[in-house]
Amino acid sequence: MKILVVGGGGREHAIIKKLKENPAVEEIFALPGNGGIAADAVCTGIGAKDLDGIVAFARENGIDYAVVAPDDPLVLGCVDALEAAGVPCFGPRKNAAIIEGSKVFSKDLMKKYGIPTAAYEVFSDPAEALKYLETAPVPTVVKADGLALGKGVTVAMTREEAFGAVREIMEDKKFGASGDRIVIEEYLEGPEVSVLSFTDGTTLVPMVSSMDHKRAGDGDTGPNTGGMGTIAPNPYYTEAVAAECMEKIFLPTIRAMKTEGREFRGCLYFGLMITKDGSKVIEYNCRFGDPETQVVLPLLESDLLTVMQAVTAGKLAECEVKFRDASACCLVLASAGYPGSYGKGYEITIPENVRHNVYVAGAALKDGKLVTSGGRVLGITAVADTLPEAVKGAYALAEQVTFGNKYFRTDIGRRALDCQRQKSQGL
């Protein structure tokens, strides 16, 4: 089989490495891919949002199956375009990808179908939003309606921060048309949990839960990033919480989407908060998370391509989806200065014995050498029987990878380990 994977980050590298395990896969093409992905797939340079170019490439190269991984092409209708060209795909169609493409849509969907989430208000006029914030409770959360590279959310701890977020999004147009509308919502407290799921629109199979670390600095300080590391499973996601989420959130969501004529097939990501009033949805994503994918897929024992094809065919109920009873930790190695300004072009050295554990995100090939080209350069994942061993393993592996301005957090997994210790002590 010839497989096409749309995207070019660490998430796509993890997907490609997992797909390669199927012996029926002869060749994988990455559109656009990156310098590190080039070791595992043919990178084309065709942009992930170039739908015409993607469809033309698929036709010219006899692609048998496609995986559309990032949010932008999904929301633009990449799956629809490929299916129209006769290429079966993993990923939701455009009318279902709106669950991430519009926060107003997703909040209204949850309100309509009684799916627990934070209370909210929607604004299309900045003056009205600012007036509302004069008396609204703080802290509060301000979100751009559309896609914003994962950076369109401000958790405002003060009224001044909230005012600034509204002006930045709606008046300064930091995220363009994505900020034409905003959602201002209630600030929730509690542990956060990420749950990716396979769904064919009727059946839903949750993957292993995970915990992301969004802040750039140790102790969850500094600006928000695309993610500085993840662990799985998340110790806050107990069997009781999982059962509650399946009953009140997961199944009601896919049923709601089907009722709305927007059947969702692909990977549906649930960003959850475990509050004192029960689990609530913070956000939906219409695709695999990054870097959650880099800890979840290494724990998948079932064949990824087989599961994906079952999702596409609407036969997920007939497919076994099994995960290893183990733990994983992914540590993101970034360029110093990220998510602000940072240097590029530093040569990356990855020892051969470590390559299996590395998922490259921001790197390019220059004169045959792998060099940094992005803020998040790569993720390095260790799998072990226990979480402490996985965390220790990831840091040990990370020490072996070098580049000039390497930066990483030193406390990935610490909150999860503290939670485990408290549970073991009966606290």
N, C-alpha and C positions, 0 to 999 in steps of 0.2 A: 504493500500500500504506500501511496504517496500522501503525506500529511502536510497541511499548511497550518502554521500557528501565527496568528496576527498579534503583534506586540514585540517589545524589545527590552524588557527589564528582567529583574530577578525572578519575578513570578513566572514569566514565560520560560525562563531557563529551567525552572523547577518542573514545569509542565512538560517541556521537551524531554528532559532527562527521564521522566516517568514514562512517557509515551514510547521512548526507545526500548523499554524493557519488553515490549510486545514483539515477538519474532516476525510477525507479519508486516511490521513497519520496515519498509525498504529505504525510505528517504524522507527527511523532514525539512521543510523550508520555513524560515522565519522572516516575517515581513514587519519591520525592517531587521529585527535581530540586533546584535551588538558584537563587539570584538570578542567577548568571552563566549557568547552563544555560538559563535562560528566554529568552535571545537566540537559542537554536537549537532549542528544543523547548517544548512546552506542559507546564508544571510543575503537578502536581496537588495536592501536599501529602499524598498518601496514603503512609503509611510503608512502607518496604521490607520490614518484617516483618508487615505487615497482609495476610496471605494472602487472607482473605475479601474485603477491600476491593479488592485487586489483581484478583482473579478477577471480582468484580462490575463493576469499571471496564472490564475487557477485554470482557466480554459486552455491556455497555451501549454501548460505543464501536466495536464491530465490529473489534477488533484482529486483524490478519492474521498478525502474527509478534511474538514477545516475546524480549527478551534479559534474562536474569536475571544481574546482574553481581556483587553482593556475596556474601560467604560466608554471612552469617546466613540470608537467605531461601533460599539453595540448600540449606543443611543442614536447614532447617525443612521443605523439600519444596515450594517455590514452583513449580518446574517440573512436578512431579507434579500439583499443583492446577490449573495452567493447561492442561496437556495433557488433564486430565479434563474441562475445559470446552471442549475442541476447539481450543485455541490452540497451534500449533506453537512450540517454544521452542529457544533456544540456551542450553545449560547442562546440567549433570548432574542426574539425578534424585537424590532423597534418599539412596537406598541406595548411590550412588556418591560423593556429596558427603561422605560419612563419611571419605574419605581425608584431608580437612582437618579435619572436625568432631571427629575423635578421633585424637590423636597416638599413643595406645596402639594403635589399629587399624592406623594406617599403619606403625608400627614393627614390629608383629607380622606384617604383610603382607610387609614387606621381609625379615624374618628367615625366614619360611616359604618365600619364593621366591628367596632368595639374592641379593637386590638390595643392593648395597653401601651401608652406612650406619654410623653410629657405634654402638658397643656400648652397651647400655642396660639399665636395670632399671625395673620398674613398681611403684608403691606406692599403696595406698589408705589406709594408716594412717600418720599423720605421725610417730608415735613410731618406727616401723620405718624410715622414710625418714631420720630424724635419726640413728638408730643406724648405718645403712649409711654415712652421710656421715662418721662419725667416723674411718673408715679408708679411705674411697674416695679415689682420686687427685684432686688439684686442679691446675689449674683443672677445673671440671666445668660441665655445663649442666643447668639445672632448668626443666622445661616443664610448664605446666598442660595437662591432657589435652584440654580443650575449647576453644572459641573464646574469645578474650580481647582482641578489637579489635587484634590484632597485638602485644599487650604482655604476653603470658603466658610469655615466655621470659627467663630470667636466665642470662647467661654469668658464672658465679661464679669470680672469680680467686682467692678465698681460701675457706677452710672456713667462716669466719664469714658470708661473703656467701651461701654455699649454705644454711647453716642459716636465715638470714634469709628467703631465697626460699621455702623449704619452709613456714616458719611463716606467711608472708604469704599464700601460696596456699592452704594446707590448713587452717590454724587461724584466720587472720583472714578467710578467704573473700573475698579481694580480687576474685576473678573469679567468685564465686558457685559454682554447681554445676560449672562448668568446672574447678574445682580439686579436685573429689572424688578424682580420681586424678592422679598426676603421673608424668612420665618423668624419670629422672635418667640422663644419657647422657655418654659419653666426649667430651672436648673435642678437637675437630679443628683442625688448622692448615692454612692455605693460602688462596689467593685464592677469593673467593666469586663465583659466577656465577648469574644468574637466566635460565632458559630457559622461556618460555611456549610452549605448543604447541596446535595444533588437532588434535583427535582425534575420530573417530566410533566409537571402541571397537575398531576393527580397524586402520585406517590412522592413523598419527601423522605430522604435519608440524610440525617445530620452527619457531618464529619466530626473528627475529634475537635473539642473546644480549644481555644487558644487565648493568650493574653498578649496584646500589643503594647509597646512602649513608645508613645508618640513624641514625648518631649526630647529635645536635643541633649540635655544635660543630665548628669546623675541626680538621683533623688527626684526625678520628674520635674526638673527645672528647665528654664530656657524656652525658646520658641517651639511651636509644634512642627513636626516633620512628617514625612511620609511613613515613618516608622523606623525606629532604631534597633528593633529586635523583638523576638517573640518567643514564647514557650508554649508547649502543649503537653498534656492537657491542662486546662485552667482549673486549679483546685477549688475555686469558688463555684464552679459549675457542677454541683452535686447531682446525684440521681434524682432527687426531689425537684431541684430546679429544672433539670432537663425534662422531666415529665410535665411540669407546669408550662414550660415554653412550648413543648409539642402541642399541648392541648389549647393554650390560650393565644399563642403567637404563630408558630410555624404553619400548622395546618390551616388555621383561619386565614393566614395571608395568601396561601396558594389557592384556597377556595374563593377568596375575595377577588383575586386577579382573574380567575376563570369566570366568575360571575360577571365581571366587568368586560368580558370579551378580550382579555389580555393574558391568555394562558402563558405561564412562565415555564420555559424549558431551559435548563442550564444549571449554573451555580448561583444560588441565591444566598447572599451573605447577610447575616443578622448581627448588627452591632447592638449589644444588650447592656443594660445596667440592672444589677441586682439590688433593688431598693428595699427599704423597710416595708413598703407596700406591695412587694412582689416584683417580678421581672418586667422590665419595660423596654420597648424598642427605642434606641437612640437614632439608628439609621439603618436603611437597607442599602446594599450594593448589589448590582446586577451581575456580579462576576466574582472570581476568586480574589481574595484580599492579598495585598502585598505589604509586609512580608509574611502574613499568616500562611500562605501557600507553602512557603519554604520549610515550615515545621509540620504541616498537616500531611502533605503528599509523601514525605519520607516514611510516614507511619502507615500508609495505605498498603495493605497486603494484596488486595484485589487488583486486577489489571485495569489501569486507568482508561485505556482506549475502549475496552469492553463496556465499562460503566458508562462512559460518555456516549457510546453508540446506543446503549439501552435507553438513555435519557432522550436522545434524538428520536428514537423509534417509538417513544411512549411506552416502553416495556421495563421500566426501572423495577417494578414489583417482581419481575422474573429474574432479576440479577442480584447475586450476592455481593454485598459491599462490606468488606471486612478490614478492620484496622488492627495493627499490632498493639498489644498491651505493653506499651513502653512510653517513654517521654522523649521530647525533642526540644532543643534550644537553638534558635537562629540568632546570631550576632551580626549586626550590620556594621561593616567597615565603611566609613564615610570619609569625604574630603574635609579637612579642618576648615571651619567657617560655615559649613552647611547648617541650616538652610539659607544662610545669607550668601555673600560672595566667597568664592574659593578658587584655588588654583587648579589647573588641569595639566595633563600631559606627563604626569609622573609614571615611570615604568612600574608595572605590577609584577611581583615575583610570587608564583604559586607553586610550591613543591608538588611533584607528581603524586605523592601519596595523599595529598590533600584535595586534589582536583574533584574527586567524587563528591566531596562535601560542600563545594563552592557553587553559588548561583550568582552569576555576574549581572550587574544592573547598569552601571555607568562606566563603560570602558570601550575603547576603540583599538583597532590594530593600526600601528604606525611603523612602517619599515620592518614588518614582521614581528614587532613587539607589542604586547598588550599594555596600554597606557590609560590612565584615568581620564574620563570625559564627563563625569557627572558628580552630583553631590553624594548620592548613595552609590558607592562603587561596587560593592558585592555583599552578599550574605553568606555566612558560613554556618552550617548546621551540623550538630552532633546528635545522635540518637543513642539512648542508653536505657537500661532497665528502670532507673529512677531519675527524677528531675535533678537532684544534686549532681549526679554523675553526668547528665546531659549538659548542664550549665558548665561544669568544670571542663568537659570535653570540648565545648565550643570555644571557650577562652584559650585552651591549649592549642587548638587548631589555628585560631586567629593569630597567635604569636608567630606562626610560621609563614604567614602571608605578609609581604612588605610592599609599601609604596611610600613616596616622599612625604605626603601630608596626611598619613593615616590617622583617623580619629574614631574612637568608639566609646560607648558608655561602659562603665565598669560594673554596673549593677543590674544588668538584664537578668530577670528571674528572681530578684531578691524578694519582691512582694509575695510572689507565689511560694517561695521557700518559707517565708515567715508564716504564711497561711497554713502550710503543711505542718510546720512545727506547732502552731497553736492548736491545730486539730489533734495532733498526736498527744498533746498535753491536756486535752479535754477542755480547752479554753473557749 
